[in-house]
Amino acid sequence: MIRKIITIDEEKCTGCGLCASACHEGAIGIVNGKARLLREDYCDGMGDCLPACPAGAITFEEREAPAYNEAAVMAAKRAKEDTLPCGCPGTECRTVTPAAPAADIEVPSQLRNFPVQIKLVPVNAPYFDGADLLIAADCTAYAYGGFHSRFMQGRVTLIGCPKLDGVDYTEKLAQITALHDIKSVTLTRMTVPCCGGLSRAVKTALEQSGKDIPLRVAVISHDGQITA
């Protein structure tokens, strides 16, 4: 059928990922640092993604496309929700008693870049040049109280969770390390086994880059202790 549907200009796209976040149907994803319409039948043609794009890379066009499949969109959303509690130790519910703060002070942010999600960051971002890189399992920033000062200070930060994102970060991280003069990589991960996917991706990416980049790994427990 002929209908209104979005089109994405990859030349203009910066890979910020704001369009993917704005698309409630899940029709848009980031592939190799660029936004892409993954499922034409998931695009409802309403254009929530258009105003979210700061680069003006998304427009409408009238062309042959499959009809919007609302039933498939809703089924995909339900399937995603149903598969998250998978029995992995990383999804085990527990209560953590936080340590008392040393002082009631405002801690300044050490964030030096945005976006920070591995899925969203463009591989050609200029802040990677000459950077000390922090690759963090996203739970680590919440588990370790001094995360900004201990790990983020002076580093470019990337975060991710391969279990939730459902992707292998290896290729993208290898591109980043190959394209840029990365001085060092620090990896923070939780003690749970599912964080092993992030560790494997980082180590494999460094091997594929063909560069001798120092790697430091910090393993953090649920109660905020650095165990390794």
Protein Blocks (a to p, Z undefined) as FASTA:
>chain_A
ZZddddddfklpgolommmmmmmnopacceehiacdfblklpgonopmmmmpmnlpaccd
ddddddddfklmmmmmmmmmmmmmnopaklpccdddddddfbdcddddfbfbdcfbfklp
cfklfklgopacddddfklmmmpmklmmmmmgopacddddfklnopafklmmmmmmmmpc
cfbdcddddfbfklmmmmmmmmmmmmmnopacddddddddfkopafZZ
